[in-house]
């Protein structure tokens, strides 16, 4: 009889431990199922090798390319596209000739607001070859403006430079207005007779 008691004493802790582990695993599985169910209700899509063309009255105005885009809906159910691995926008004139571009490390397109926000190492070029550099530029398609609330450095083809704490310009980057600006302007000191 005593041998039987020994076995029972050994089995009881093992059974209790197994039940405890099984219930812990069941709770983890329930958490995983809940997370998976929540994610399945979100409208998220991922696209590789994106190329979008924007036109107005059947005339191509710009082309956006990105190696990766992630599209989802924000809290107001508005479509948002995140481009985390880089983005490039090329602007065209009415004859589909390239007249400028913007390149950045990341981008966000807010479709309802008609805005594309460029972040990190942003470089924009206008038709005359003037280059704008900033950590952020915002292209507002509805207002036909490009602006920034961060420091911007503008360098013209001849080497003249202007910096400002913020700026706003037309969508061709031809008429910029800087705030708190400083400039380096090269002057030709040669005298002609």
C-alpha positions as CSV (number, residue, x, y, z in Angstrom):
1,X,0.0,0.0,0.0
2,X,2.8,2.4,0.8
3,X,4.3,1.9,-2.7
4,X,1.1,3.1,-4.2
5,X,1.0,6.2,-2.1
6,X,4.5,7.1,-3.4
7,X,3.4,6.9,-7.0
8,X,0.3,9.0,-6.2
9,X,2.4,11.6,-4.5
10,X,4.7,11.8,-7.6
11,X,1.9,12.0,-10.1
12,X,-0.2,14.6,-8.4
13,X,2.5,17.4,-8.7
14,X,3.2,16.4,-12.3
15,X,-0.5,16.6,-13.2
16,X,-0.9,19.9,-11.5
17,X,2.1,21.3,-13.3
18,X,0.8,20.1,-16.6
19,X,-2.6,21.7,-16.1
20,X,-0.9,24.9,-15.1
21,X,1.3,25.0,-18.2
22,X,-1.6,24.0,-20.5
23,X,-3.8,26.8,-19.1
24,X,-0.9,29.3,-19.6
25,X,-0.5,28.2,-23.2
26,X,-4.2,28.5,-23.8
27,X,-4.2,32.1,-22.6
28,X,-1.3,32.9,-24.9
29,X,-3.1,31.3,-27.8
30,X,-6.2,33.4,-27.0
31,X,-4.1,36.5,-27.0
32,X,-2.6,35.6,-30.4
33,X,-6.1,34.9,-31.8
34,X,-7.4,38.2,-30.5
35,X,-4.5,40.2,-32.1
36,X,-4.9,38.4,-35.4
37,X,-8.6,39.1,-35.4
38,X,-8.0,42.8,-34.7
39,X,-5.4,43.0,-37.5
40,X,-7.7,41.3,-40.0
41,X,-10.3,44.0,-39.7
42,X,-7.8,46.7,-40.7
43,X,-7.7,47.7,-44.4
44,X,-3.9,47.6,-45.1
45,X,-2.2,46.8,-48.3
46,X,1.4,46.7,-49.3
47,X,2.7,47.3,-52.8
48,X,6.2,46.9,-54.2
49,X,7.5,48.9,-57.2
50,X,4.9,51.7,-57.1
51,X,4.4,54.1,-60.1
52,X,1.5,56.5,-59.9
53,X,0.7,59.1,-62.6
54,X,-1.4,62.2,-61.7
55,X,-3.1,64.1,-64.5
56,X,-5.4,67.1,-64.9
57,X,-7.8,67.2,-67.9
58,X,-5.9,64.2,-69.4
59,X,-2.6,66.0,-69.2
60,X,0.1,64.3,-67.1
61,X,1.2,66.7,-64.3
62,X,3.4,64.4,-62.2
63,X,4.7,60.9,-61.7
64,X,5.4,59.4,-58.2
65,X,7.6,56.3,-57.9
66,X,8.5,54.4,-54.7
67,X,10.1,51.0,-54.0
68,X,7.4,50.2,-51.4
69,X,4.1,51.7,-50.4
70,X,1.8,50.8,-47.5
71,X,-1.8,52.0,-47.8
72,X,-4.3,52.2,-45.0
73,X,-7.2,54.3,-43.7
74,X,-6.7,56.8,-40.9
75,X,-9.1,57.4,-38.0
76,X,-11.5,59.3,-40.2
77,X,-11.4,56.5,-42.8
78,X,-9.4,58.7,-45.3
79,X,-6.8,56.8,-47.5
80,X,-3.2,57.3,-46.5
81,X,-0.1,55.9,-48.3
82,X,3.2,55.6,-46.5
83,X,6.4,55.2,-48.6
84,X,9.0,54.2,-46.0
85,X,11.9,53.2,-48.4
86,X,12.1,56.4,-50.5
87,X,9.9,58.4,-52.9
88,X,10.5,60.4,-56.1
89,X,8.1,62.8,-57.7
90,X,8.7,64.2,-61.2
91,X,6.8,67.2,-62.4
92,X,5.9,67.7,-66.1
93,X,4.8,70.7,-68.2
94,X,1.9,70.5,-70.7
95,X,4.2,68.9,-73.4
96,X,5.2,66.2,-70.9
97,X,8.7,67.6,-70.5
98,X,10.3,67.1,-67.1
99,X,10.4,70.5,-65.3
100,X,11.4,69.5,-61.8
101,X,11.5,66.8,-59.1
102,X,11.5,66.0,-55.4
103,X,13.3,63.1,-53.9
104,X,13.2,62.0,-50.2
105,X,13.9,59.1,-47.9
106,X,10.3,58.7,-46.9
107,X,6.9,60.1,-48.0
108,X,3.3,60.2,-46.9
109,X,0.4,60.8,-49.3
110,X,-2.9,62.0,-47.8
111,X,-5.4,61.5,-50.5
112,X,-8.3,63.4,-49.0
113,X,-6.2,66.4,-48.2
114,X,-4.4,66.2,-51.6
115,X,-1.0,66.5,-49.8
116,X,2.3,64.6,-50.2
117,X,4.7,65.1,-47.2
118,X,8.4,64.4,-47.9
119,X,10.7,63.6,-45.0
120,X,14.4,63.2,-44.4
121,X,17.1,64.2,-47.0
122,X,14.6,66.0,-49.2
123,X,16.0,67.4,-52.4
124,X,13.8,69.3,-54.8
125,X,14.9,70.8,-58.2
126,X,13.0,73.4,-60.2
127,X,13.0,74.0,-64.0
128,X,16.0,76.5,-63.8
129,X,18.1,74.0,-61.8
130,X,17.7,75.7,-58.4
131,X,18.0,73.1,-55.7
132,X,16.1,73.1,-52.4
133,X,17.2,70.9,-49.4
134,X,15.3,70.3,-46.2
135,X,14.3,67.6,-43.8
136,X,10.7,68.2,-44.8
137,X,8.8,69.6,-47.8
138,X,5.0,69.5,-48.2
139,X,3.4,69.5,-51.7
140,X,-0.2,70.7,-51.5
141,X,-1.8,69.8,-54.8
142,X,-5.1,71.7,-54.1
143,X,-3.3,75.0,-53.3
144,X,-0.6,74.3,-55.9
145,X,2.1,75.1,-53.3
146,X,5.2,73.6,-51.9
147,X,6.1,74.7,-48.4
148,X,8.1,73.7,-45.3
149,X,8.1,74.7,-41.6
150,X,11.7,73.4,-41.2
151,X,15.0,74.9,-42.3
152,X,15.4,75.1,-46.1
153,X,18.6,75.7,-48.1
154,X,18.1,77.0,-51.7
155,X,21.1,76.9,-54.0
156,X,20.9,78.5,-57.5
157,X,22.9,77.4,-60.5
158,X,25.4,80.2,-60.1
159,X,26.1,79.3,-56.5
160,X,24.0,81.9,-54.7
161,X,22.3,80.5,-51.6
162,X,19.5,81.4,-49.3
163,X,18.4,79.7,-46.1
164,X,15.3,80.2,-44.0
165,X,13.5,78.7,-41.0
166,X,10.5,78.1,-43.3
167,X,9.3,78.9,-46.8
168,X,6.4,78.7,-49.2
169,X,6.5,78.7,-53.0
170,X,4.4,77.9,-56.0
171,X,4.3,74.3,-57.1
172,X,7.1,74.9,-59.7
173,X,9.4,76.3,-57.0
174,X,10.0,79.5,-58.9
175,X,8.7,82.1,-56.5
176,X,9.9,81.1,-53.0
177,X,9.2,83.3,-49.9
178,X,11.6,82.6,-46.9
179,X,11.1,83.5,-43.3
180,X,14.1,84.5,-41.1
181,X,16.4,84.2,-44.2
182,X,20.1,84.7,-44.8
183,X,21.8,84.7,-48.1
184,X,25.2,84.3,-49.7
185,X,25.2,86.1,-53.0
186,X,28.2,86.1,-55.4
187,X,29.0,89.5,-56.9
188,X,31.1,90.0,-60.0
189,X,33.7,92.7,-59.1
190,X,35.2,93.0,-62.6
191,X,35.0,96.4,-64.2
192,X,34.0,96.6,-67.8
193,X,35.1,99.5,-70.0
